[in-house]
């Protein structure tokens, strides 16, 4: 039986919106580049999409796939339904690509060692997928750019350093350089290649410049970053160095600077070199740089310079804090370079100059109004795949495209993707949850259990799991705002200090202003499986461990959801324990007054390629609702569903006895909801609850942005009747 949730709640939210007028980017497609591998190729082969370009008609994307040594082609005639057009081998490591006149100009690294760098420029006819020209570049290329008039290319020859040699310190010869290559009839004039010397221009290791990224403005002037040298070079249209200046340093406060299992935005970095990666011209007089950092630097933001070297804008802490407010801050990178802004793209959409700043570690791109280079305004943050590396704007079609390099493998994990966004007259679909505007800033992520306030419609509570075990917290969500907003955070404490090493997975109000929490333990590292009772201030009043009957058969996959029915707590065990029949998991009961334990069995869906288990439990009316899911991602995901069990059937049998098996009914397949933002299906649907007005809500776990896109999907499923 399929129980259909009414759409009243969803329609009410939709009709309450103002008349559409504001333009926003929304993701409309995600293309896994593994779909481009030729027939007969190992499906588990590592793939990647790094730097991306587009044909002049805006219909075909071309990206570099370094691990495979190929460029990939994607047909986006229908951008919402991209189609793979296959790959072309380039016999080396493609590092960058640009497209002109139906041809892909590919920078290819062929170096045998750091000390003996080499590389080529290959020209590939996209119609025939054949190489039609090739030039020796005299060194290892990184970035490539074409002039606006199509008359020449600029190529950054990095001759990159060996990070294992002398701790990566410079100098490490040979020095890098800049190549300017004329084009004639759409092909490079290899004999006319010009090598532009950029040594002696930087204060840091001037004898060993390491060019990173290159761009060309409408006047034919070239901007070049020397990342490790913390410098920027401007080359005139005549091919001569016109200006060279330091990217400078910055002191940034109000950021998280410690990898410590908690989010604390009170840290500070002082006099840190920007060490820019990408550079793009905003107009003919201003450039934007992404301050990723490399061996000594990284200021977690981005900067605008005039071409004479005058700094006109620096984002300070604003970009990183904006990323953190939507749950995308990567705590495991807090002690290094934070969100690592790496990419910059620009484009004029509907007469509005836009700047796109990509965060490699936060897996988002910031969309800025760059009309006034001295005062850019953040308009949106868009979700990307894992490890976004390159972007291309297609203003003529109102499109933005990201290339994401990280591939976590073919066994149900996230693959490398190309993602497509369309500028629409529509509300922004993402983020669905934010803490923007809270003071101090509330950092959050890795959300698990979800519970409703028993009296206040639209008010929910959620918790963070073991990723933030150094500071477990209960968050209050106001769903009446759009996007929904985290408005408060309550620390879970023991003896006045954070209750560390606690893996919170379930939450339910205790009816007295406090909460019961379920913990999924790991005996070797964490607080064991069990229950915590906290008061309204988050103080642990009571800790309940497993009885011997359960402790003897536990596995690490423990209590994932908790719900209260009178004096009885019910917990959903995620996966089979040692004494469970195959395909059966326990719903465990605990009476808070009599201290008695019991259980019933719940039948899981048949196991496919991954495992099957439960991740939530909540009561509403005559029913108990559970989330049942597999642990697969993308097209491999099969089961992400909401089921219900009759409340009257939850009659617990004593532990150790034969447990009754409850019957379940499917309520909703959540996969269409998980596809609604145009991305791939995430694996961890972790929380579900029904608020006091009857609206059901779902939340996903973003794993603390660790080997994850960082996306948290939080959405209503209508009125539950």
HUBELPE-V318749 format. One record per helix or strand. SS is the DSSP state (h for helix, s for strand). FROM is the first residue (numbers start at 1). TO is the last residue. Records with the same first field share a line. If there is no record, write none. Layout:
BEGIN
SS->FROM-TO + FROM-TO
END
This chain:
BEGIN
s->2-2 + 6-6 + 23-32 + 52-54 + 60-65 + 70-75 + 83-89 + 93-100 + 103-109 + 119-125 + 130-136 + 141-146 + 152-157 + 177-184 + 187-188 + 194-196 + 211-216 + 222-226 + 231-235 + 241-246 + 249-255 + 267-273 + 279-281 + 286-290 + 302-306 + 311-314 + 341-349 + 352-359 + 364-369 + 377-383 + 388-394 + 399-404 + 417-425 + 433-434 + 447-452 + 459-464 + 473-478 + 484-491 + 493-494 + 497-498 + 504-509 + 515-519 + 530-534 + 539-545 + 559-565 + 568-573 + 584-591 + 597-603 + 612-620 + 623-630 + 640-646 + 653-654 + 661-662 + 665-669 + 685-690 + 695-700 + 714-719
h->8-15 + 33-36 + 165-168 + 190-192 + 318-325 + 331-333 + 395-397 + 466-468 + 548-551 + 634-636 + 647-649 + 671-674 + 703-705
END
